[in-house]
Amino acid sequence: MKANSLIISEEALLSVLREYSAEIQHNDNEYMVSIFMKRKLEEDHQKPYCIAFEARSDVNDKRDYFVGTAEEFKNILKNSINEDTPIDFGLVEGTVQKHADTAFAFQVKRFIGRDKQNINKQLLNFINETVAKYKPGDASLIVIPMIDSDETVPLDINYLIGNIRVPHNSFGAVFMLIPDLETETPLIKRLWVRK
């Protein structure tokens, strides 16, 4: 994440999603994934984290964190976030008021699968094309597969892990966010990490 980041708490982001989801709908996936990944990182590291977004270069407000109402946060998300960047969000160790200078950076991509017979091959092609196209450095890619089918379509995680080809100057890691069919909660699967 760059220095011109806006840092927000999970509670503040959830308040915006609850009250203004229709107005920020185009970024709902990224916001929900940022909350899930924050919780997962906190669980794994036993430390608090907050969520960061890159600010647009023309934003005059130089504060790096904000305390305010859901409406104020909505306006910040709608008017101050740089959406023309390979980073959708970052996770920063600490609290909104006292946090680290660096962040874990993530890009979120949705995959829409239509051919359930070849879903794993399509998903692999999508991942390989995405990692070949972007060069975000140490950022991690999170893929959300969405299958256009009423039936449960099994994803072959081992096939994906064994066949992902990530160029050296691309992402630092590739994850997939899938629902746990038993609990209906999201699961994160690590498909690849740079060694």
C-alpha positions in Angstrom: 0.0 0.0 0.0 1.2 3.5 -0.8 1.6 6.3 1.8 -1.7 8.0 0.7 -3.9 5.4 2.2 -7.2 5.8 4.1 -7.5 3.6 7.1 -10.9 2.4 8.4 -12.1 0.1 11.1 -14.2 -3.0 10.4 -17.0 -1.5 12.5 -17.1 1.7 10.4 -17.1 -0.3 7.1 -19.9 -2.5 8.3 -22.0 0.5 9.3 -21.7 1.9 5.7 -22.6 -1.5 4.3 -25.6 -1.8 6.5 -27.0 1.7 5.8 -25.8 2.5 2.3 -25.2 -0.8 0.5 -27.3 0.4 -2.5 -25.0 3.4 -3.0 -21.7 1.5 -2.9 -23.0 -1.7 -4.4 -20.3 -1.9 -7.2 -17.6 -2.5 -4.5 -19.6 -4.7 -2.1 -17.5 -7.8 -2.9 -14.2 -6.0 -2.2 -15.5 -4.6 1.1 -16.9 -7.9 2.3 -13.7 -9.8 1.3 -11.6 -7.1 3.2 -13.7 -7.8 6.3 -13.4 -11.5 6.0 -9.6 -11.4 5.3 -9.1 -9.0 8.3 -10.8 -11.4 10.6 -8.8 -14.3 9.2 -5.5 -12.5 9.7 -6.5 -11.5 13.2 -7.3 -15.2 13.9 -4.0 -16.4 12.4 -1.8 -13.7 14.0 -3.7 -13.0 17.3 -3.3 -9.3 16.6 -5.7 -6.5 15.6 -5.8 -5.3 12.0 -7.6 -2.5 10.2 -8.6 -2.0 6.6 -6.8 0.4 4.2 -7.8 1.8 0.8 -5.6 3.9 -1.5 -6.7 7.5 -1.7 -7.0 9.3 -5.0 -4.2 11.8 -5.6 -6.6 14.8 -5.7 -7.9 14.2 -2.2 -7.0 17.2 -0.1 -7.8 15.7 3.3 -4.4 14.4 4.5 -5.6 12.5 7.5 -4.8 8.8 7.2 -7.7 7.6 9.3 -11.2 8.8 10.0 -13.6 8.7 12.9 -17.2 9.7 12.0 -20.7 8.7 11.0 -21.7 6.0 8.5 -22.7 8.8 6.1 -19.3 10.4 6.4 -17.6 7.1 5.7 -19.9 6.5 2.7 -18.8 9.8 1.2 -15.2 9.0 1.8 -15.6 5.6 0.1 -17.5 7.1 -2.8 -15.3 10.2 -3.3 -11.8 9.6 -2.0 -10.9 6.0 -2.9 -8.7 5.4 -5.9 -10.3 2.6 -7.9 -7.8 2.7 -10.8 -5.2 0.7 -9.0 -4.1 -3.0 -8.9 -4.8 -2.9 -5.1 -8.4 -3.2 -3.9 -7.6 -3.0 -0.2 -4.8 -3.5 2.4 -4.8 -4.9 5.9 -2.7 -2.9 8.4 -1.6 -4.3 11.8 -2.9 -2.2 14.7 -5.8 0.0 15.3 -7.1 2.9 13.2 -5.4 5.5 15.5 -2.1 3.5 16.0 -1.1 1.2 13.2 1.9 -0.1 11.3 3.3 1.8 8.3 3.0 -1.2 5.9 0.1 -3.4 4.9 -0.7 -6.7 3.3 -2.2 -5.7 -0.1 -4.9 -7.6 -2.0 -6.7 -7.5 -5.3 -10.1 -9.3 -5.6 -11.3 -10.8 -8.9 -14.6 -12.6 -9.5 -14.7 -15.5 -11.9 -18.0 -16.4 -13.5 -18.1 -20.0 -14.6 -20.8 -21.1 -17.1 -19.6 -24.5 -18.3 -19.8 -26.8 -15.3 -18.2 -29.7 -17.2 -14.9 -27.7 -17.7 -15.1 -25.4 -14.7 -11.7 -26.3 -13.3 -9.9 -25.7 -16.6 -11.8 -22.4 -17.1 -10.9 -21.3 -13.6 -7.3 -22.2 -14.1 -7.2 -20.2 -17.4 -8.8 -17.2 -15.7 -6.2 -17.3 -12.8 -3.3 -17.7 -15.2 -4.5 -14.9 -17.5 -5.0 -12.6 -14.5 -1.6 -13.2 -12.9 0.1 -12.7 -16.4 -1.7 -9.4 -16.9 -1.0 -7.7 -13.5 2.3 -6.7 -11.9 1.4 -5.5 -8.4 4.5 -6.8 -6.7 3.9 -8.3 -3.2 0.1 -8.0 -3.4 -2.0 -11.1 -3.2 -4.8 -12.1 -5.6 -8.1 -13.4 -4.1 -10.3 -15.1 -6.7 -14.0 -15.6 -5.9 -15.4 -18.3 -8.2 -19.1 -17.9 -9.0 -20.6 -20.8 -10.9 -23.7 -20.2 -13.1 -25.5 -23.5 -12.1 -28.1 -24.6 -9.7 -26.1 -27.7 -8.9 -23.1 -27.9 -6.7 -20.0 -28.0 -8.9 -16.9 -29.4 -7.3 -13.7 -27.4 -7.6 -10.5 -29.4 -7.9 -8.1 -27.4 -5.6 -5.2 -29.8 -6.2 -5.5 -29.4 -9.9 -5.5 -25.6 -9.5 -2.5 -25.7 -7.1 -0.5 -28.0 -9.5 -1.1 -26.0 -12.6 -1.0 -22.3 -11.7 1.8 -20.4 -13.4 2.6 -17.1 -11.9 5.3 -14.9 -13.5 8.1 -13.7 -11.2 7.0 -10.1 -11.3 3.3 -10.7 -10.7 1.4 -11.5 -7.4 3.1 -12.7 -4.2 0.3 -15.2 -3.5 -3.0 -16.5 -5.0 -5.9 -17.3 -2.8 -9.4 -18.5 -3.5 -12.5 -17.7 -1.4 -15.1 -20.4 -1.5 -18.1 -21.2 0.6 -17.9 -24.1 3.1 -20.9 -26.2 2.0 -21.4 -27.5 5.5 -21.3 -24.3 7.4 -22.1 -21.8 4.5 -19.2 -19.6 5.8 -16.4 -18.5 3.5 -13.2 -20.5 3.4 -9.9 -19.2 2.1 -7.7 -21.6 0.1 -4.1 -20.8 -0.7 -3.4 -21.9 -4.2 0.1 -20.5 -4.7 2.7 -18.4 -2.8 6.0 -17.0 -4.0 9.0 -18.8 -2.4 
